[in-house]
Amino acid sequence: MPAVVVTGARQTGKSTLVRHLVPGERRFLSLDDLDVIDVARREPEVLVGGTGPVTLDEVQRQPDLLLAVKREIDRDRTPGRFLLTGSANLLLMRTVSESLAGRASYLTLWPLTRREQLGAGRCGLWQELIETRDEDWLDLIAGLPARPEGWQDLVRRGGFPTPSMHLSSARDRAVWFEGYVRTYLERDLQDLSAISGLPDFRRLMRAACHRLGQVVNQTELGRDVSLPQSTVHRYLNLLETSHLLVRLPAYSVNRTKRLIKSPKLFWGDTGLALHLAGGGEPTGAHLENLVLHDLLAWRDARIEHAELLYWRTTTGDEVDLVIETGGRVLPIEVKATETPRLAQTASLRTFRREYGESARAGLLLHTGDHLGWLAPGVLAVPWWRVV
């Protein structure tokens, strides 16, 4: 493609990635530089013109620059000519009038996965599980090396490179997370939308972190923080545009119903979510968020389409995560328990009965050491063997 757009939350490593990963001579221009952003406003053609490849960093700070990029691409469609990064999902920004449709590939850089932090340069075993027959899963997982780890420590570190890789104490990480939140509220958020009530916005962020893994009820959330539902809706959209908030849709065979059912609320980084909630001990919802984060990194790095969803019935049956790809669905339950029991497979077995041949075997991820079939079609796996 003539352009590649790398988006993701601030501090996930986008600038570092594009500087070091892409070989060859490229002009590198960051819109964090006041001189560069001034030229982008007055003479955008100067920044994007010429014949050599160019990298434009933090392009969301001047969305109109994309119109100049579009004109240049229409003049010269040389592959890889433009490499753009942004700390906001450009496709969700109302101020972006040009999406570069048909001219750009979009990639999302999530915070570091657990295996990336260990130096493996990858996410979990999701691709291997998708490509392997269900009955061979046990041999597959048992035959691969895996390193046990305490999930609470991983939740506290999160995946942003600085706190997860370079800060060893909880106090240092708390200082970093607080600085991150202040920068986001006072600067990055203002690039997306004019927010006058920053204390209200921060209060909503905290309330959302206390509802991790729960179905979103915007009216109830607004009542708790004394904000109208319309404001809550707008603020949640801004958090999602910033790649900080993740809304997980509900699974239904009828795809129209997926748009109607309320999503579940998660965060792009567990360390930040725990900090915003005021600290405390990680819960099972944080472990579920860890698994979802790893799945998001897997989904957004593959070419084949995959959807991540959750499943819930009116009678109370629920499956935490569902992977839909290749016409099949793979249900996953996440339990913060060291001793998985048969009773905990009930929702997975109900899901498999409901969807018949389209349903793969179910995974019950837990915090213990047991690896084996708990019930027909339900494999219990320590979370660290997969994530």
N, C-alpha and C positions, 0 to 999 in steps of 0.2 A: 504494500500500500504506500501511497505517497507520504502519508503521515501515520505516526503511531502516537497515541495519547496514553500516558501512564498516570493514573489517578490513584488517590489513596489519602488517608489522614496525614496531617502534618507530622513530621518526624518518623515516618515509617522507613525512610531511606531512599526516596525517589531520586533526589538530586545526586546522591552518592552513586546510586545504581546507574543512572544514565551517563554520568561522567566517566565511570570506570568500566562499564560492561560493553559499551558500544565502541568498536575500534575505529581508527581513522581520524582525520582532522575534521572537526566540526566546530563551528562557532557556538559558543555557549553564552546565552544571555538570560539573566535572571530578572524577573519582574519584581523581586525584592529590592533590586537596585533602583534608587529614586531616579537616576538619570535615564535608565533604560525604560522605566514606566512612563517617564515624561515624553520620550521619543515615541513610545507605543501609542500614546494619546494623540500626539500632534502629527507624526509622520510614520504610521505603521509600516508603510511600504519600504522604508529604509531598513527596518529590522528584518523583514522577511524576504527582501529582494536579493539579487545576486544568483550565482550558479552553484555555490557550495552548499553542503548540508548544514542545517542549523538546529540547535536545541534551544527551545524556549521553556524556561523553568517558571513555575507558579503562574501559568497563563490565566488562571481564574481571576487574577487581580485586574486584568484588562480584557474582558470577554470580547469586545469589539475587534480585538486583534485577530480573532479567528476569521473575520470577513476578509482581511488582507491575506491570510494564509490560504483561504479558499480560492481567491483570485489567482494567487501564485501557482497553486496546484493545477487549476484549470489551464494555466499557461504552460506548465511543465510538470508532468506526472511522474517524474523520476522516483522510483521506489526508495523509501527511507529518507526522503529529502527533509522532512520535518519530524522532529521528535519533541513532543510537548509533554509537560508534566503539570499536574494541578492538584491542589489539596482539597478539591471539591469535585463531586461527580458532575461534570459539565452537562451531562444529559438531563440532570434534574434541576439545573439552575434556570430560573425564569429569565435572568438577565442575558442568558446565552441565546442569541437568535440564530446562530449558525452551528450546527452539530457536526459538520464535515461528513454528512452521510454519503457513503459510497467512496469516500476519500481517505478514511482513517480506520485503523484498528484500535479498539479500546482495551486496555489492560488495567487491572486493579492490583495494586501492591498492598497487601494486608500486613499487619505487624508480623514479626517473626514467628513461625510455627515452632513447636517444641523441637522437632528434628533439625530445623535450621539452627536453632540455638545450640544444638549438640554438634553442629558442623556437617550434617548430612546433606544440606542443600535440597531439601524436599519436604513435602507434607507427609501425612500418614499413608496407610496401606490401602486407601480407598480404590485406587485404580486396579491394584492386584486383586482385590476382592470382587470388583465388578467383572473382571476378565476370567475369574476362576469359578469352576462349578461349586455349588454350595457344599456338596459332600466332601470337597477337597479343602475347604477352608481351614479345618483343624490342622491338617498336615502343613498347609501353607504358613499359617501363623506360627506354629510350633517350630518350623524349620528356619525361621528368620531371626537374626539376632535382635534383641530388644533390651533396653536399659530401664530398669525400674526407677520411678521417681515419685516423690510426694506431690500429689496434685495441688495441695494447698499452697506450697511454695511457688509452683508455676503460676497459679492464679494471682498471687501477690506480685510477682515479677511482671506479669503480662508479656507482651511481645514487642513493645517499642524497643529498638536496639539499645538506647542508652540505659534505661533502668533494668532491662533484662540481661544485658551483657557486661555493663561497665560499672554498675552500682551494686554494692554487696550488702548494704545495711538498709533496714526498713526506713530509717530516718532520712537517709539520702534520697531514697526513692520517693518518699512523701514530699520532699522539697521539690524534686523534679516534676512530679505530677501536679503540684500546686502551681508551679511556674507555667506548665503546659496549659492548665485550665485558664489561668489569667491571660496568657497570650491569645488563646482561642477566643475568649470573651471580648477582650479589648481590641483585638486586631483582626484575626481571621474572620470572625463572625460578621464584623462590620463590612468586610468585602462582599459578603453574600447578601446582607439585608441590614437596613437601619434598625437597630434594636436599642430603644431608649431604656427599657427596664431590665438592665443586666442582673440585678438581684432576683427578679422574677424568673429570668431565664435560668440562672444558676439553681434556684430552688426547684425548678422543674427537672433539671438534670439530676439532682439528688433524688427526687421522688421517683424518677424513671429507673434509677439504679436500684432502688428498693423494690422495684417490681420486675426484676430480672427473671426472664423465663415465664412471665405471666401474659395472658391474653390482654391486649391493649384495650382499655376502656377510657376514652379520652374525656368523657363527661365526668367520670369518677376521679380521674387524675386531676382535672381542672378544679373540681370541688376541694380536693385535698390541698392544693396550692393556691387557692383563691384566684383562679384565672378562668376566663370564659373558654368554652370548648373550642372556639375558632382560633384563639391564641395558642392553646395547647397544640392544635393540629398544625399550625404554622411553625411553632417551635420544634416539634418532632420532625417535621419535614426538613428543617434547617440542619438538625443533628444528623439526619440520614444523608443529606446532601454532603455533609462534611465527613462522611464515612465513620462517624463515631457511633451512630445508632444503627442497629440491624433489625429490620422487621421480617419475621419468618412467616410466610403465608401458610394457610391451612391446606391440607391435601384433600382433593375431591376429584373423582373421575370426571365430573362436570367442571370444566375449566372456568366457566362463567361464575360458578359458585365460589371459586377460590378468591375472586375479586370482592365478593360480598362478605365472606367470613372474616372475622377479626384476626389480625396477625398476632404472633407472640413477639415480645420485645426482648432484644438482647443488645450487647455492646460489642464494638469492634475490638476492644481490648479489656481483658478482665482486671488488670492492674488498675487502670483508670477508673473502671466501674466501682471497684472496691474502695478506692480513694474517695470518689465523689459521694459514696454512700456513708462516709465517715469511718471507714476502716472496719474493724471487727473480724470475725472468723468467716472464711469462705463457706458457702453452702453448696448443696447439691446443684442449685441453679447455676453457680459459677462453673462447676465441673461440666455441666451441659453446655455452657457457653464456650468452654475450652474446646470441646469436641466440635461444636458448630464453627468456631473460628478456623480449625484445621480443615474442615470440609469446605469452607468458603475459599480458602487458599487453593485447595485442590480444584474446585469447580472453576475458578476464574483463571486457572493456568492451563486448562485443556481446551481443545478446539471443539470436541463433541459437546452437544448441548446436554446440560444436566440441571435439574431443579432440586432445591432443598426446601423441605416443607415439614410441617408437623401434622398429626392426625388426632382428631378428637370427635367423639360421638356424643349425642344428647344423653346417652345412658352413663356417661362418665369414663368410658374406655379412652385411653390416650397413649399415643406413641410419640416420644420426644422428637425424633427426627426421621424423616423419610427422604431417601435419595430416589429420584425418578430419572432414569436415563435408559435409552435403548428400548423403550416400551415396557420396561420392568420397574418394579419398585422394591427398595430394600429398606425395611424398617429397623430402627435403632432405638433401644432404651438405654438411658444413662442412669446408673444408680450409685450413689455415694455410700456403698456398703462393701465390706470386705468378705461377706458371706452371702453370695447370691442364692436365692431360693426359688423353688418351682413356682410359688405363688406370684413372683415378680415377672413371670413370663406370660401372665394371663392376657395382657393387652396385645403383646406380639402375636400370640396364638389367635386371638380374635381378629386381628388385622389380616393375618394370612388366610384365615377361613373366609373373610369378607372378599378378598381380592383374588383368591384362587391361584391360577397358574401364572398370573402376572406378578405375584409376590415372590420375592426371593426369600431365603431363610432369614430369620431375624437375628440381630446381634444384641446381646445384653452386656454392655460395658460396665465394669465395676472396679472397685479400688483394691480388691484382693489379689490373690495369686492363681485362683482356679481357672483353668482353661479346659473346657469340655462342653459336650451337649447336655443342657439341663432338661430339655424336652425335645420331642421330634421337631426339627426345623428351627430350634433356638439354641444358638451357641453363646455360652458365657465366656467372655474374654476380658482379661485385665486391660484397662483403658490404655496403659502405656505400651502394650503390645501392638496396638493399632494406630494410636495418635502419634 
